[in-house]
């Protein structure tokens, strides 16, 4: 059974989607139940990227990723085709990141991670919003079966396209429990604080690409209100690289005069995340909308309680290890910050429940869901 997988997001994206695809495909390759697996990457790859992949990577070396995107998705030209690159006929093609590349496969499977571009159009660049609104529905129409990262995303898909009922499988992400666990070594925690210039104050940790959907201006205003009203000593540490439309985040910090209290260390190495999660009093993730919420599960696996929103898939990710707030209410977020910062018993209870919850999100479980989706696509 020849299976071709678009591995592009695993190579190009360092954040949630890329990490989920890397984890799932690594597990698939390690425990392969009999597929002839070929991995495709749009655009050029470096020797280091090839070495890090679990299998050889097939590329079109004459085409950059940007040019392939223009040809395939903006111009809707069905060439060059993937089967030309991967040795002929394809039994199953898995498009892993919203869009379906041209391929003559017997069956086609598409992963749609979320519908943020439809639910929160103001949170995307206008050009990207227009592109996704054209290309994602077209890709869905070409797919025989779909994958959603959460039950909430599956419901969003069905409510938007009722004809998809019965054609969607939920394949959740996972966390590497060998890497993500509570770090208690004082020297390791101190070294991480020093590396990211966090200082000695207790801190609240947040992590994601800096972009509007993550709701950081409201989080910063809520943190400011919590410090003003309750005298909290905590620092707010927001990790992650700059994405798009991020100016309001930094403008909010300047407006409130909190340059010394809100710290942006930039991109965080994966290897440092367990210590950063573990060293925080709690993890804050009051997003407006998510497809899965991987950082929540990582934080819980490290024994860190979570403050997150009561919308979209976030209750699926947080389970009983999170305190839930209204993402659109600064007052609600501020109240949650104060409760978690001042009630150690609450933190301890959420942390204990969260660790149990996080242990269910294994790559073995995720692979089982993925293989069921492949069976459904091939049926």
ABEGO torsion letter per residue (X at the ends): XBBBBBAAAAAABABAAAAAAAAAAAAAAAABAGBBBBBBBBEBBBAAAAAABABBBBBBAABBAAAAAAAAAAAGBAOBBAAAAAGEBBABBBBABGBBBBBBBABBBBBBABAAAAABAAABBAAAAAAAAAAAAAAAAABABBBBABAAAAAAAAAABAAABGABBBBBBBBBAAABBBBABAAAAAAAAAAAGAEABBBBBBBEBBBAAAGAAAAAAAAAAAAAAAGBABBBBBBEBBBBGAAAAAAAAAAAGAAAABBBAEBBBAAAAAAAAAABABBBBBBABBAAGAAAAAAAAAGBBBBBBABEAAAAAAEAABBBBBAABAAAAAAAAAAAAABAAAAAAAAAAAAAAAAABBAAAAAAAAAAAAAAAAX
